[in-house]
Amino acid sequence: MVLADFLIASATVLGFISLFKNLLGFARWLHATFLRKPKDLRNYGSWAIVTGATDGIGKALVFELASKGLNLVLVGRNPSKLEATSRELRDRFGATTEVKTVVADLAKLSGEEIAAAIAGATEGIDVGLLVNNAGMASLPKYFHEVDRELTESILRVNVNAAVWATKGVIDGMLKRKRGAILNMGSGSAVYISSYPLMTLYASTKAFLATFSKSISLEYEGQGIDIQCQAPLFVATKMTMMKRWYVFIPSAEMFSRASVRWIGYDRVCNPYWSHSVQAFVARTLDTIIVWGIECYAKWWRAQERSCR
Ligand SMILES: NC(=O)c1ccc[n+]([C@@H]2O[C@H](COP(=O)([O-])OP(=O)(O)OC[C@H]3O[C@@H](n4cnc5c(N)ncnc54)[C@H](OP(=O)(O)O)[C@@H]3O)[C@@H](O)[C@H]2O)c1
């Protein structure tokens, strides 16, 4: 009887602790997502540099950053898309936003060349924020089917470019004792245990998450905030998806949320409905991974039948 009472009391206490922990986590999420005051990004410095600024999330982000009063260095591989984005920024924000461009194919340049291009373009300007946004993925394929050139490009754009662009800005940030770096990771590497047929993509994003978590600890005492954001599906040319209610936000919807989180958590999921999806994905991981594999195989078969 005494033992039974003891077991019931222990289970009740453990239940309450678990409930309290979950309620606390939920309250923290509500606060961070809807109530927390975004950082004034100008306190990091007056310029932001964004890679992959000519399309999708990167392009939406530069407009959002300009609206917060930052000047911009746009990095992209296509000179005419860079020029078009600068023109659109000038049309919308006029002389209040200065814009520079750097033409750099991140799949072709060596690491040292990327660091030198970034350091050269930002010499003498107060770079407060680096956004390593440029990213590449293949269509769903088995690992052996991804051709060698594409394999090399994915590794270079998703991993190499982020590491070496960081090398290009970190010394200046250390001297000024302020700065922020945002690495655009992916929920495919953070909230889902595996991502078959998109192995290279998810693995490079896992690298970015670990890189961000570790390096952020190295520099947190020096005024530099480093973060990896891990979104789920956003409607861009990479996913070839259309916006679908709140579940698949547009790049603009995502970028508004993204900017609110800069400078806070080391790894985060800024868009509210992505957090709900991530919660479900974590809870039902085995089923979700199976679903993803089926979907990727279906997509691969569609793509092959269209050839
Ligand atoms: N969309 C999603 O659902 C999703 C989900 C999770 C994470 N992400 C991540 O978010 C980031 C942005 O993705 P997105 O969906 O916006 O993709 P996107 O629409 O394809 O845009 C990618 C950007 O990167 C640039 N880029 C690609 N290869 C490059 C290279 N070799 N050199 C220089 N720039 C290059 C592109 O330039 P061009 O304009 O010349 O093509 C474009 O500006 C990526 O890191 C991606 O992995 C996206």
Ligand as a Chemical Component Dictionary entry (heavy atoms), coordinates in Angstrom:
data_LIG
# 
_chem_comp.id                   LIG 
_chem_comp.type                 NON-POLYMER 
_chem_comp.pdbx_formal_charge   0 
_chem_comp.three_letter_code    LIG 
# 
loop_
_chem_comp_atom.comp_id 
_chem_comp_atom.atom_id 
_chem_comp_atom.alt_atom_id 
_chem_comp_atom.type_symbol 
_chem_comp_atom.charge 
_chem_comp_atom.model_Cartn_x 
_chem_comp_atom.model_Cartn_y 
_chem_comp_atom.model_Cartn_z 
_chem_comp_atom.pdbx_ordinal 
LIG N1  N1  N 0  12.313 27.605 -50.021 1  
LIG C1  C1  C 0  12.286 26.764 -48.999 2  
LIG O1  O1  O 0  11.308 26.046 -48.770 3  
LIG C2  C2  C 0  13.457 26.677 -48.079 4  
LIG C3  C3  C 0  13.299 25.891 -46.918 5  
LIG C4  C4  C 0  14.359 25.800 -46.048 6  
LIG C5  C5  C 0  15.527 26.459 -46.323 7  
LIG N2  N2  N 1  15.670 27.207 -47.445 8  
LIG C6  C6  C 0  16.941 27.874 -47.682 9  
LIG O2  O2  O 0  16.731 29.257 -47.891 10 
LIG C7  C7  C 0  17.731 29.755 -48.766 11 
LIG C8  C8  C 0  17.078 30.487 -49.927 12 
LIG O3  O3  O 0  16.294 29.557 -50.658 13 
LIG P1  P1  P 0  15.175 29.977 -51.689 14 
LIG O4  O4  O 0  14.073 29.037 -51.516 15 
LIG O5  O5  O -1 14.934 31.427 -51.607 16 
LIG O6  O6  O 0  15.920 29.599 -53.047 17 
LIG P2  P2  P 0  15.885 30.301 -54.485 18 
LIG O7  O7  O 0  14.583 30.965 -54.709 19 
LIG O8  O8  O 0  16.349 29.254 -55.425 20 
LIG O9  O9  O 0  17.000 31.429 -54.358 21 
LIG C9  C9  C 0  18.329 31.071 -54.096 22 
LIG C10 C10 C 0  19.219 32.280 -54.187 23 
LIG O10 O10 O 0  20.577 31.818 -54.115 24 
LIG C11 C11 C 0  21.248 32.219 -55.292 25 
LIG N3  N3  N 0  22.262 31.274 -55.727 26 
LIG C12 C12 C 0  22.081 29.988 -56.082 27 
LIG N4  N4  N 0  23.242 29.463 -56.529 28 
LIG C13 C13 C 0  24.163 30.459 -56.447 29 
LIG C14 C14 C 0  25.529 30.544 -56.776 30 
LIG N5  N5  N 0  26.186 29.505 -57.309 31 
LIG N6  N6  N 0  26.189 31.706 -56.587 32 
LIG C15 C15 C 0  25.530 32.777 -56.084 33 
LIG N7  N7  N 0  24.225 32.764 -55.766 34 
LIG C16 C16 C 0  23.545 31.612 -55.941 35 
LIG C17 C17 C 0  20.164 32.329 -56.362 36 
LIG O11 O11 O 0  20.643 33.097 -57.460 37 
LIG P3  P3  P 0  19.814 33.178 -58.857 38 
LIG O12 O12 O 0  18.787 34.256 -58.636 39 
LIG O13 O13 O 0  20.871 33.562 -59.832 40 
LIG O14 O14 O 0  19.213 31.828 -59.097 41 
LIG C18 C18 C 0  19.059 32.992 -55.545 42 
LIG O15 O15 O 0  19.302 34.357 -55.392 43 
LIG C19 C19 C 0  18.558 28.544 -49.228 44 
LIG O16 O16 O 0  19.709 28.464 -48.451 45 
LIG C20 C20 C 0  17.635 27.390 -48.934 46 
LIG O17 O17 O 0  18.344 26.209 -48.714 47 
LIG C21 C21 C 0  14.646 27.324 -48.336 48 
# 
loop_
_chem_comp_bond.comp_id 
_chem_comp_bond.atom_id_1 
_chem_comp_bond.atom_id_2 
_chem_comp_bond.value_order 
_chem_comp_bond.pdbx_ordinal 
LIG N1  C1  SING 1  
LIG C1  O1  DOUB 2  
LIG C1  C2  SING 3  
LIG C2  C3  SING 4  
LIG C2  C21 DOUB 5  
LIG C3  C4  DOUB 6  
LIG C4  C5  SING 7  
LIG C5  N2  DOUB 8  
LIG N2  C6  SING 9  
LIG N2  C21 SING 10 
LIG C6  O2  SING 11 
LIG C6  C20 SING 12 
LIG O2  C7  SING 13 
LIG C7  C8  SING 14 
LIG C7  C19 SING 15 
LIG C8  O3  SING 16 
LIG O3  P1  SING 17 
LIG P1  O4  DOUB 18 
LIG P1  O5  SING 19 
LIG P1  O6  SING 20 
LIG O6  P2  SING 21 
LIG P2  O7  DOUB 22 
LIG P2  O8  SING 23 
LIG P2  O9  SING 24 
LIG O9  C9  SING 25 
LIG C9  C10 SING 26 
LIG C10 O10 SING 27 
LIG C10 C18 SING 28 
LIG O10 C11 SING 29 
LIG C11 N3  SING 30 
LIG C11 C17 SING 31 
LIG N3  C12 SING 32 
LIG N3  C16 SING 33 
LIG C12 N4  DOUB 34 
LIG N4  C13 SING 35 
LIG C13 C14 SING 36 
LIG C13 C16 DOUB 37 
LIG C14 N5  SING 38 
LIG C14 N6  DOUB 39 
LIG N6  C15 SING 40 
LIG C15 N7  DOUB 41 
LIG N7  C16 SING 42 
LIG C17 O11 SING 43 
LIG C17 C18 SING 44 
LIG O11 P3  SING 45 
LIG P3  O12 DOUB 46 
LIG P3  O13 SING 47 
LIG P3  O14 SING 48 
LIG C18 O15 SING 49 
LIG C19 O16 SING 50 
LIG C19 C20 SING 51 
LIG C20 O17 SING 52 
# 
